[in-house]
Structure formats: C-alpha cells, structure tokens
Amino acid sequence: MNIKKLLIGTGLSGLAFGSLFAAVQIGTGSVVGTGAFDSPILWDETFGGTANASGSVSNIKVIARVYPSLNMQISTGLIDLGVLVPNVASQWSLQIEVGTNAAGGVTVTARSQRGGLYNTGANSYINNLTTDGIAESYKFLSSPGPNDSSFSTYTKTANLNVEVNDTTTDHVVMTTNKPEKTQNVDDVTFTVEATVTDETPAGDYDDFITFTVSGNF
C-alpha cells in the first residue's frame, strides 16, 4: 500500500512539473547585427494538429522622407499706377500664388528697393516722409484670395496696409498655417497705392519690389 501511494505521488509530481514548463524555447527571433531585438520562439510541447510554436520581433521601425516643396508665382512683373493726379489715391494690383507642403504654412513679404517711388532727375521721393521737402503717400496693401488647402484648420492672414518709406522692412503680405496646393494665381492680392500733392515734382517715378516667400517646415 505504501508503495502504491509513493508511485501515485510520483506521478502527480511529474504532471505538476510538466505544467510549469508547458512551453519551451526552440529558437530566437532576431535582427541581423544586433541583439537588441532578440526574443524567444516558444513551442507548446505538443505534436499533431494542435501543436503550436510562435514568437515575435517587435519595434521594427519604418521610416520615410518627403522633401520640402515651395513655389511662388506672381501674376505680372509690372505695376503701372499711370498718371498720378494730386490728392487722388491711385492703385494697381498683382496676384501671388503659393504652393507648398510646409507643415506650418508660409510667410510672404514685400520690400521696397527704393523706399518709395523715386524720381532720379528731381531727386524726389513719393512717400510720407519730408526728407525731400514734401510728404505724399506710398502704400502697400494686401487682401486674401480663395483657400487652396485641403486642411480644415487652414488659415490665411492677408491684411497689409502700411506706408512704405524705407528699403529695409519686409512687410508681411500673407501668412498661412498649413500646406496648400498651387491652384490658379489668386492666393493673395497685393496692391500699391500712391497719392501725390499739387507740389510733387513732375517726372517719371519708379520703385522695385522684392517679394520673399518663407516656408515653415
């Protein structure tokens, strides 16, 4: 009787031992050249249709790169204010189109290269300063056109209205906050306005404008 009890006890111990080790490592999942990804491949110690062995290798990284894209189109190379009449504001406009994949959108600026409309022969400026002896008005303005972005959170600001009298200030024509496609040439309308007085020296005046677009990638 004691011998039977001992055998029974031994059998139970064997089952318990087997349950503790119901899966054994039969291999390793790995990445060539590094041990950082090593993980066990385990087998459930069975054969036949119910047998199973499996393992996982995690954190395999996928990367990609999209190169920045930024384009600016300007509708014309000439703003012709025509013949200026004293005390009457004269305006003319052009359109600017931007296309970009910049995550933070763009900023477009305009800078006068003369600091006003300048008459070389008379050494006279049309602007709001009296450096040349008389103050007139020379302004940059902007207004927004249609939105070309697919982003629902896209915003555009184009509300420039400023007297221009130096060659160093980059006046903000337009800012946006998301990518947008190139579609027509109408993102923003840029306008130049000049007003002269009865004493503005006669002659031909000109200015040159530098437009700069900056992408916020």
Salt bridges, closest charged atoms under 4 A:
ASP170 OD1 - ARG111 NE 3.19
ASP206 OD1 - ARG114 NE 2.64
